[in-house]
């Protein structure tokens, strides 16, 4: 009897230890699987927002005003002026990529949205045949929803222009997101459809919104600081480029 009790206690302890170990392992697996695609979406959102602003900074430079309509991206001088800003933009993105902020945000958000057994179930799902398609769908949706939300005066659901915008954004996503997000896989669209009808889908969406949203805020702050700290140097660089136009 005593030996049976001891074995039972040992078994319970083993189960408890296994349970505690599996949850962190599941979180680790999810951090490894989701960090890169989430980072790719955040960077794409920042580029889509900031690239037109940086183009405009070059286009509207006071030193270029005398050139009038001649000052366009077709000029090598315009491209040289833009390249100086581009290098600074890339430095901001590279600094964020080297930081651990996104993975730490993801880990803490997983504790909130997918604790313990939920995390284990999500790992199994994303490691399955339909996992890449589910990740791609969520990445694309996060990009589209966030992009649309940036313009409060934009078209609303139900408006034909909203569908046109959605189609355009998905095309932009497909063209620019890069290999960090799993490739599109039409063969597993049924897996996506099945997943989005489950309670886990809503939590997965919230997870992406939380992580990508914070990453974008950090990157936006970095871009603003870059422009503020380097404005004088940028103005001078553009003027030097303008002076080469004959």
N, C-alpha and C positions, 0 to 999 in steps of 0.2 A: 504493500500500500504506500509506504513512505517513498519507495523507489518510483512508483507511478506518479505520485505528487511531484517529486523532484523533476521527473521527465516532463510533466505538464508545465511546470514553472519554467523550465529551460526552453520549452517550445514557445511559450508565450513571450519570453524575453527575446528569443530569436526572431519571432514575428515582428515584435515592436522595433527591434533594431533594424530589421530589413525594411520595414515601412518608413522609418526615419531616414534610412539611407537612400531609398528609392526616390523620395520626393526631391531632395537636393539634386540627385542625378538627373531626374527628369527636367528640372529647371536648367541645369547645366546644358543638357541636350538642346533645349529650346533656345537658350541664349546663343548657342553655336549656330543653330539652324536659322534663326530669325534676325540676328543682328545685321548681317550683310544686306539682306533685302530691305529691311527697315531703313538702314543708313542710305541705301541707294534712292529710296523714295524721298527721304528728307532732303538729300542733295539735289535731286531733280526738281523738287518744289522750290528750293532756294534759287537754283539757276533760272527756272522759268520766271520767277518774280524779279530777280535782280539783273539778269542780262539786259532786258530792255531799259532798265534804269541806267545801267552803266553805259549802254550805247547812247542814251540821251545825254549823259554827262559829257561825252566826247562831242556829240553833235552840237550841243548848245554852248560850247566853250566860247567865252568872249573873244579869245584870240582868233577864232575861226570865223567870226561874224563878217569880216571884210570879204571872205571868199564866197559868201552867199550860197547859192545852189550848187556851186562847185564842190563844196565840202560834203562828201558822201562816203559811205563805206567802200565805194569802188576805188577810192584813192589809196595808194600804198601808204601815204602819210597818215590817213585816217586809221588804217589798220595798225600802224606803228603806235599811234597815240592810244589806241584801244588795248594794245598788247601789254602796256605798262600796268593798266588797271587789271587786266586779266591775270597777270602774274600775282598780283596782290590778292585777288579773289581766290585763286588756287591755293595760296598760302593759308588763307583762312580755312578753306575746306580741308586742307592737309592737316592743319593743327587739330581740327576737330576729329578727324579720322584717327589720329594717334592717341586721342584721349579715351578714357574708359566711360565717359558719361552715358553714352547710349546703352552699353551693355549693363551698366549699373541701374539705369532707369528701367530697362527691360526686366532685369531680375526682380526689382522691387514691385514692378507692375504685375509680374507673374504671381508673386505671392498674394496679390490682391484678387486677380481675376482667375487664376488657375492654380490654386493650392493643391498640394498632395496628390490625391488620386486623379483630380482633374488634369493636372499637369502630365501625369503618366498617360492618361487617355489621349491627350492632345499630341504627345510625342508619337504614340502608336499611329494616330491618324495621319500625321504629317510625314511619317516614315513609310506610310502605305503608298500604293500605286497612285492614288489621287492627291497625295500631299503636295507635290509641286504645283498642280493646277489650283489647289485651294490657296496656296501662298501667293501665286500670281494674281488670282482674282482679288484677294484682299489688298495686295499692293496697288493694283490698278484702281480699285475702288477708293482707297485712301487718297491717292493722287487726285482723282477726279473730284471727290467730295471736298477736299481741302482747297483745291483750285477754284471750284465754284463758290465756296464760302468766302473767298477773298474779295468777291465783288457783290456787295449787298444789293446793287441795282441790276444784277444780272437776271437772266430769264429764270422763271420758276418752273417746278415740275408740272407737267401738263401742257406747257407752252411748247409748240413745235421747235422753237429756237433752243429750248433746253435740251431736247434730244440731239439737235445738231451740235450743240456745244459739247455734250457728253461724248458723242462720236469723235469729235475733233480732239478732245482731251485724251481719249483712249488711244487714238492714233499717235498723238504726241508721246504718250507713255511708251507705246510699243517701239517707237523710233529712237527714244533717247534714254530709256532706263538702264540699259546695259545688262551684262551677264550675271550680275549679282542676284537678280530676280530670276527664278526658274522660267524657262522658255514656255511659251503658250503650248498647251497640249489639248486640242479639241477632243481627243479620244477619251478624256476624263472629265468632260463637262458635266456628266451625270453625277459624278462624285461631288462636284461643286454645288450643283442644284440640291443634292441630298443634304449636304453640310449646312447650307444657308437656311434650311428649314429647322435646324436644331437649336436648342438653347445655347450651346457652345459658340455658335456663330456670332451671336450678339456680344458675348464676352471677348471673342477674338477681335471683333471690330473695335471694341473699346480699348483693348490692349494696344492695337496699332495706333489708334488716335492718341493715346496717352504717350507712347514712346516717340512716335514720329512728330507729334505736336511739340513736345519738349525739345527735341533735336532741332526743329525748325526755329523755335524761339532763340535758342542758343546761337545758331548760325546767323540768324537775322541780326542779333546783337553784335556778333563779330563783324558782319559786313558793315553795319552802321559805324562801328568804331574804326574800321579800316578806312572808310571814306573820311570821317572826321579827322583822324590822325594824319592822313596823307593828302588832304585836299590841296595844300600849297604845292607839294611836290607834283601832284597829278596835273594841276593847272600849268606848271612850268613845263612838264613833259609834253603836254598837248601843244603848248605854244612853240616849243622846239620843232615838233612835227609839222605844225602849220607853216612855219618859216621855210620849210623845204619845198613847199608847193610853188611852182613857177607859173 
